[in-house]
Amino acid sequence: MSTYMPKAGSVEHKWYVIDAAGKPLGRVAAQAAALLRGKHKTIFAPHVDCGDHVIIVNCREAVLTGGKLHKKIYYQPTLYVGHMKKVKASTLMEEKPCKAMELAVKGMIPDNALGRAAMARLRLFEGDQHSHAAQKPQAWEL
């Protein structure tokens, strides 16, 4: 008996919608990362892009549990020696909630060519409306 190895051209990419309203940001990001990688499929292989397209709606209504909303800080290095940009999670969730969700998902995806392809299949929306109804996405429950 031989092990089945999926080919890149034979993988079917489906579309899923995740509603983040009232759910913890990290749990939504973890589920989205698993869908983007394709880990929910029986044909998963780490060297083949098996993932699906993921649409996350209501990013503005995602919650941070514990004291993370006031204690968590996002750091971004600049090109100048000794300089570092800092943004609190509360400020980022108010101004750019999709960026906070994107950073959470990106941290759970590998930093290689497959990870970049997976992040290209992620779509984020602040409200409950999205522009991908033509793809007939299925709802994914957490």
C-alpha positions as CSV (number, residue, x, y, z in Angstrom):
1,M,0.0,0.0,0.0
2,S,1.4,3.4,-0.9
3,T,0.8,6.8,0.7
4,Y,-1.3,9.2,-1.2
5,M,0.6,12.4,-2.2
6,P,-1.6,15.3,-3.4
7,K,-0.6,17.2,-6.6
8,A,-0.8,21.0,-6.6
9,G,-3.1,21.0,-9.7
10,S,-5.6,18.5,-8.3
11,V,-6.4,20.4,-5.0
12,E,-9.8,22.0,-5.0
13,H,-9.9,25.4,-3.1
14,K,-13.3,26.1,-1.4
15,W,-14.5,29.3,0.2
16,Y,-15.4,29.7,3.8
17,V,-16.8,32.6,5.9
18,I,-16.0,33.0,9.5
19,D,-18.0,35.5,11.7
20,A,-15.8,37.0,14.3
21,A,-18.5,38.9,16.2
22,G,-18.1,38.3,19.9
23,K,-15.5,35.7,19.5
24,P,-11.9,35.8,20.8
25,L,-9.5,37.2,18.2
26,G,-7.0,34.4,18.7
27,R,-9.5,31.6,18.3
28,V,-10.8,33.0,15.1
29,A,-7.2,33.5,13.8
30,A,-6.3,29.9,14.7
31,Q,-9.3,28.5,12.8
32,A,-8.6,30.8,9.8
33,A,-4.9,29.7,9.8
34,A,-5.9,26.0,9.8
35,L,-8.3,26.5,6.9
36,L,-5.7,28.6,4.9
37,R,-3.1,25.8,5.3
38,G,-5.7,23.0,4.6
39,K,-5.1,21.1,7.8
40,H,-8.8,20.2,8.0
41,K,-8.6,18.1,4.8
42,T,-7.8,14.4,4.7
43,I,-5.4,15.0,1.8
44,F,-3.2,17.5,3.7
45,A,0.5,17.5,3.0
46,P,2.9,20.1,4.3
47,H,4.7,20.6,1.0
48,V,1.5,21.2,-1.1
49,D,-0.8,24.2,-1.1
50,C,-4.0,22.4,0.1
51,G,-5.7,25.4,1.7
52,D,-8.9,27.2,1.1
53,H,-10.1,30.8,0.7
54,V,-11.2,32.4,4.0
55,I,-13.4,35.4,4.5
56,I,-13.5,36.9,8.0
57,V,-16.4,39.3,8.7
58,N,-17.1,41.5,11.7
59,C,-13.4,42.0,12.6
60,R,-14.4,45.1,14.5
61,E,-16.5,43.1,16.9
62,A,-13.8,40.5,17.7
63,V,-12.8,40.6,21.4
64,L,-9.5,40.3,23.2
65,T,-9.8,38.3,26.5
66,G,-8.1,39.0,29.8
67,G,-6.2,42.2,29.9
68,K,-4.8,41.9,26.4
69,L,-6.8,44.9,25.2
70,H,-4.9,47.3,27.4
71,K,-1.6,45.4,27.9
72,K,-0.7,43.9,24.5
73,I,1.6,46.1,22.4
74,Y,2.4,45.5,18.7
75,Y,6.0,46.4,17.7
76,Q,7.2,47.4,14.3
77,P,10.9,48.1,13.6
78,T,11.8,51.1,11.5
79,L,14.9,51.4,9.3
80,Y,16.6,53.7,11.8
81,V,18.9,52.3,14.5
82,G,17.2,52.3,17.9
83,H,13.8,53.3,16.6
84,M,10.7,51.1,17.2
85,K,7.0,51.9,16.5
86,K,4.7,50.8,19.2
87,V,0.9,50.5,19.0
88,K,-1.4,49.3,21.8
89,A,-4.0,46.7,21.0
90,S,-6.8,49.0,22.0
91,T,-5.7,51.6,19.5
92,L,-5.2,49.1,16.8
93,M,-8.6,47.5,17.4
94,E,-10.3,50.9,17.2
95,E,-8.5,52.3,14.1
96,K,-7.6,49.1,12.1
97,P,-9.3,46.0,13.4
98,C,-8.6,44.1,10.1
99,K,-4.8,44.7,10.6
100,A,-5.0,43.2,14.1
101,M,-6.7,40.1,12.7
102,E,-4.2,39.9,9.9
103,L,-1.3,40.0,12.2
104,A,-2.8,37.3,14.4
105,V,-3.4,35.0,11.4
106,K,0.1,35.8,9.9
107,G,1.7,34.7,13.1
108,M,0.2,31.3,12.8
109,I,1.2,30.7,9.2
110,P,4.7,29.6,8.2
111,D,7.1,32.2,6.8
112,N,7.7,30.7,3.4
113,A,6.3,30.6,-0.1
114,L,3.3,28.4,1.0
115,G,2.5,30.9,3.8
116,R,2.6,33.8,1.5
117,A,0.2,32.0,-0.9
118,A,-2.1,31.2,2.1
119,M,-2.1,34.8,3.2
120,A,-3.1,35.9,-0.3
121,R,-6.3,33.8,0.1
122,L,-7.4,35.7,3.3
123,R,-10.0,38.4,3.0
124,L,-10.9,40.6,6.0
125,F,-13.9,42.9,6.4
126,E,-14.8,45.2,9.3
127,G,-18.5,44.8,9.0
128,D,-20.8,41.9,8.2
129,Q,-21.0,42.6,4.4
130,H,-18.4,41.1,2.0
131,S,-18.0,41.3,-1.7
132,H,-17.5,37.6,-2.4
133,A,-21.1,36.3,-2.6
134,A,-20.5,35.1,-6.2
135,Q,-18.1,32.4,-4.9
136,K,-20.9,30.9,-2.7
137,P,-18.8,30.7,0.5
138,Q,-19.9,28.2,3.2
139,A,-20.2,29.3,6.8
140,W,-17.6,27.9,9.2
141,E,-18.6,27.6,12.8
142,L,-16.1,27.8,15.7
